[in-house]
Structure formats: structure tokens, C-alpha cells
Amino acid sequence: MTPIIEAHGLTKRFGEVRALDGLDLVADSGYVTAVLGPNGAGKTTFISAVATLLRPDSGEVRVGGIDAVADPKRVREIIGLAGQYASVEPAMSGTENLRMVARLFGLTRREARTAAAAVLEQLGLADAGDRLVRTYSGGMRRRLDLGASLVGRPQLMLLDEPTSGLDPRGRIELWEAIRNLVADGTDVLLTTQYLEEADQLARLVVIIDHGRVIAAGTPDELKDRAGRSVIEVRPRAGGDLPAVEEALARIGCEAPYTDIDSQRVSAGVEGGADQLRDIVRTLDQRGIDVDDVGLRRPSLDEVFLAVTGKRLEPTDPDTDPESASADAA
Amino acid sequence: MSTTITPTTDVATQTTVVRRPGAGFVTAVLQSAKRTVLQFFRTPQLLMLGTIQGALFLFMFRYIFGGAINPGHGLDYVDFLVPGFLATGILWLGMPAATGVADDANTGVHDRMRSLPIPRASVMFGRSVADTSLTLWGIFVGTVLAFIVGFRVDASVAEVALALALLVVFAYCFMWVFIAIGLTSKSAQAATGTATLLVIPLAFVSSAYVPAASLPDWMQPVADNQPFTVFSNALRSLTLGGADAIGLGHSTAYWVALSLVWCAGIALVFGSLAIFRFSRRR
């Protein structure tokens, strides 16, 4: 089978910044591929290369077997792109927006009308179709933006950080829409800095940093590759967090990490059950009450930590250095 | 490259991929233009600005500054003013186009358009057609008001028709300057700033509002040789009874021809720049 996306040795420089530095990626049809990485890792640059918006300095990128550098027009015939912003027109209604893009995809007026109605229905926006988009919520705009590419029935949807800036409900609704896409036979490549998003949606997760792939596989494979299990402790009193961290370090766990938001301390361990027994005993001896203590598989966050030595911390897209450097170029 | 025969599975997958040919040039131009026009008429701020801005300028010059300006040659100031006011209306009314284009570039609209299977130039042609229509809307409002505040033509129907046709051509050609500014600016604010810095000297260091001869000596060569003086003089010659009647050197035909040369040059340079900027792959 021809891979839907095939990239080999992609490089792209913006001035001094190597946005892509020999990136290789092969994704087959039939599932979501997630490109995961921190800000400035090269995610947007990569998706722009696949979408024929930019020309790589070197390397090869093929979409459905078509060379995106040599034959961009044919690639555009099979892709749909939804960028980091909802680029639908606020002064037009949902229906008008979709009909416009459908006409640009080459549909006749009648086909465009049918396609727009079907996509609105599919995305749960049928009731809002006649309203101007400026009255939509952020989540509705993002779904409509997805729909704008969908009216052309693309083989491959490219979604650049589709849920950044959405509230949890908007995010879950968009995930549902993306799952439906794949069920209908559309391939999806998305970028994200949310590990949970990659874990939830993708069969192939490609972790990139500094413009190159540092790990790739199914979420399970990546977790297995990180090898270690993780002990996670949530003390009853927030004030005990430092003491728990210290206790974990003492029994030989590597670099315990405190997450203030969830009030949990976690640390990777080689053995597992033995250390779990040790930590329970240690905490008991010190009189630290816990709400929860357990042994679990590593999250993708810990996989990222294991392969890069740093944590993946989503930041505000407004201060995204990647988009800033792309603008400067 | 190897000459291995492609495995049959490859062929099978490729044929299941539905390729959409995409819209043709004309459809793509019209669809892009429609978006810009709807945006204008449905966004109260844009509509207000594009509609009443001209009225403010006209009233200001006609009634506030006008009394102190003597155009000479027995002309009423309102008759002198209106052709220049309409010519420079192209500048004031075109500024929002630069802002709008920069906005589209920064909000992903251009990326979406560039990812579609359409001729890329069509998006910019759509923009130029739409923004020119919006400018002409403002010019139309200004023309009606001009007659209300006392402007009268001394010309044949054919001359008036030619003057209006020239306005359309000026507006279209100069629109490419604003589009190019929008495409080369980093933000909508920057585009507005650049457009303002261009528009103010072009509008005022000209014969549009005052006779060029009344400007300081060092400023006159600039004013005499920039396009908006030429446009203003062409419109005056056509509507006020000929170049001689209003004390302009040369003939009406000269001013019209020189205007068209300016238009062609501006459209060629800035149109190519805009289309190249939009279409290239970074």
C-alpha cells in the first residue's frame, strides 16, 4: 500500500533556525497520525511542507504517492488543511462559509449546497448553519473550520493544533469529529502539544524535537519503550508534596516530579512492585497520609521526558516561537 | 531511479483516492471577491468608514478650508476640489484593503486558500476586484454628495463617462499597491501604518486639494510629478471644460494618456509583486 504520507530527510531553515533538520516520517492510511512536540519543534513547518505551503530546502515529501515538491497542484487535490486559527469568515454564516470553500474545491452550486448541508449535519452544526460565524463559540468555529476542508472530501486532512485554545468540552467535541472522519475513511495528520490528545486519537505518534523525529510508534509501543513503570503518589495534605518527593528520591527513583495542579508526585522506577512496597512503608513510617498511591505505565509525557530529558509543557500559542520565526522568514 | 514495476496494490490505492480538480480561475476570483464584499457590508465599522469618510473630507474642505483657498482662473473652489477629492478618494478608501489582506495572511485564511486546488493568483485577483468595488461604492457616495454641495460639471456626457471610467481604472490599478502592502506587512496594524505613511503625502503633496502652484517651491517638483496630481488634472480637464479653461498646460488628452501610463506602471509593478508574494512557496 502506498503510504499516505512519506517524508525523507526533510530540512528547512528560517535564517539561523533549523525548523526541520532531517525529518523522516511514514504514515499509512486508515488512522490518525499525531506529530507531537513542544513549541518550536517544527510541527507547523512540517505540516506546511505536506500542505505544499512551503518548499523544503532538501529531502522528499510524498502525499498519497505524489511528490509534493514537484507536483503541488495534484497534492492540493487530495488534501484539506485546517490551520492553527479558525480561518472561517466571521461575517458569513456557517452555510455560506462551507458553500464558498466547496465551490473552490470545484463543486457545482448544487453539489456545494448538498455538501455544505451534509457537513454541517455531520459536525452537529446544522441548527447554527444560518447564523453568522461571529456569533459562534470558539469550539463551533473550530468545528466549522474543520468542515470547511471537509466539504471537498479530502483523502488526507491536515490539522495544525486543532484544539489549542479550546475549553475541555470543545476539545472533546472536536476529538469526536476527528474520530468520525477516520471512521468515514479520511486519513488525518495532526500536530499537537497535548499528550492526551495524541494518546486519545492517534495510532501512530511521532515525537519530534528540534526538527527531527526522536521517537515514533503506537502510544503503547512508546510507553513500552520508555520501559519503566511509574509510581504516583498523591498526599492528603499539599504541604507534604516536598516530603513525598524526597521519600521517592530516597528509595532510588529517578528524578521525582511534582505536578502542582493535580497534587501528585510521580517518578519512574525500574522494578515496580518492590519499590511500591518500599514507598508505602517509608510514607507510613514518616506519618504521611496519602489519598492515592499506585504503580502505572508511563504516560506519553514521561516517554517524552525519557527520550528528550525534558518535559513537554504546552504554552500559550500567542507566544509560540515557531510561528514567530516562520513570520520572520 | 529504478524501473521496477509498481506493485498492483499501489495502483489500487491510488485509484481509490478521489482527486478534485478544483475551481477554475473565474469561479475562484468570484468566490474570493464575494467573501470580501460580504465582510464589508456586514461589518458595521468597515461599512461606516467606507461610506461616511468621504463625506467628512468633502465637508471639511468645501466648508472649512475652502474659503481660504483660491484656485484662480475664475473657478469656484468646489469645482476645483471635487475632481481631486474623487481621485484621492482612491487612496483613503483603499487603505482598509491593506489592513484586510494583512489580517487574512495572519489568521490562516491565506494558508487555507493556498492549500486549495485553485490557481493561486485568483485569490489576489478576487481581492483586487472586491476592494475596487468597495472603493467605487465610496466614490459613488462622494460623487452624489459633491453635487449636493454645489459641484457642477462643464462637459459633454462622453467626457463625464470617460472621467468615471478613468476613476474605475485608477482605483483598480492603485488597489494593487494596497494589496502588496498588506502582503508584505507582518501584522494588520503594520499594514495600516505603512498605508497611512504612503497615503498622506500622496494625497496632500499634490494638486488634489490646492493648486500645486501654491505649494512651497521645493515641494512643487514632487507634487507636479506624482500620479495623484496627474489623475486630478485629468479629471479636472475632462469635467471642467478642458485643460486650457482651468489653466493647466498641455491638453486633456495628454493628462488622460499620462494617467493611463501611470496606472499601467503601478499595476504592473505592484500586481506582479502581490501575486508573486502570495503564490510563492516559502
Contacts between the chains, C-beta under 8 A, distances in Angstrom:
chain1	res1	chain2	res2	distance
A	1	B	9	5.5
A	1	B	10	7.4
A	1	B	13	5.4
A	2	B	9	7.9
A	2	B	10	5.0
A	2	B	13	5.0
A	2	B	14	6.3
A	29	B	13	7.0
A	48	B	111	7.6
A	48	B	282	7.6
A	51	B	111	7.5
A	51	B	114	7.8
A	51	B	115	4.8
A	52	B	114	7.6
A	52	B	115	7.0
A	52	B	281	6.7
A	53	B	111	5.8
A	53	B	114	5.5
A	53	B	115	6.6
A	53	B	281	6.5
A	53	B	282	6.9
A	54	B	281	5.3
A	54	B	282	4.2
A	55	B	281	4.2
A	55	B	282	7.2
A	64	B	13	7.7
A	64	B	14	6.8
A	64	B	17	5.3
A	65	B	10	6.8
A	65	B	13	7.8
A	65	B	14	5.9
A	72	B	281	7.3
A	73	B	117	6.3
A	74	B	19	7.1
A	76	B	22	7.0
A	76	B	115	6.0
A	76	B	116	6.1
A	76	B	117	4.2
A	77	B	19	4.3
A	77	B	20	5.3
A	77	B	21	6.7
A	77	B	22	6.4
A	77	B	117	4.5
A	78	B	17	5.5
A	78	B	18	7.5
A	78	B	19	5.9
A	78	B	20	7.7
A	79	B	115	6.3
A	80	B	115	7.3
A	81	B	111	6.5
A	81	B	112	6.1
A	81	B	115	3.8
A	82	B	112	7.7
A	83	B	108	3.8
A	83	B	111	5.0
A	83	B	112	6.6
A	84	B	108	6.5
A	85	B	107	4.9
A	85	B	108	4.1
A	86	B	108	7.7
A	87	B	107	5.7
A	87	B	108	3.6
A	87	B	109	4.6
A	87	B	111	7.1
A	87	B	112	4.8
A	89	B	35	5.5
A	89	B	38	7.4
A	89	B	39	6.3
A	89	B	109	7.8
A	91	B	38	5.8
A	91	B	39	4.5
A	91	B	42	4.1
A	91	B	43	5.4
A	92	B	35	6.8
A	92	B	38	5.6
A	92	B	39	7.7
A	92	B	42	7.7
A	96	B	38	7.4
A	100	B	31	5.2
A	100	B	34	7.0
A	100	B	35	6.2
A	101	B	112	7.8
A	101	B	116	7.5
A	103	B	23	6.0
A	103	B	27	6.1
A	103	B	31	5.1
A	104	B	22	7.1
A	104	B	23	4.9
A	104	B	27	7.6
A	104	B	28	6.0
A	104	B	31	5.6
A	104	B	113	7.7
A	104	B	116	5.1
A	104	B	118	5.5
A	105	B	20	5.1
A	105	B	22	6.3
A	105	B	23	7.0
A	105	B	116	6.7
A	105	B	117	7.0
A	106	B	20	5.2
A	106	B	21	5.0
A	106	B	22	4.6
A	106	B	23	5.0
A	106	B	24	8.0
A	106	B	117	7.0
A	107	B	20	7.9
A	132	B	42	7.1
A	148	B	112	7.1
A	149	B	112	7.6
A	149	B	115	8.0
A	152	B	20	5.5
A	152	B	116	7.8
A	153	B	18	6.1
A	153	B	20	7.4
A	155	B	17	4.7
A	155	B	18	6.8
A	158	B	115	7.7
A	326	B	282	7.7
A	327	B	186	6.0
A	329	B	282	6.4
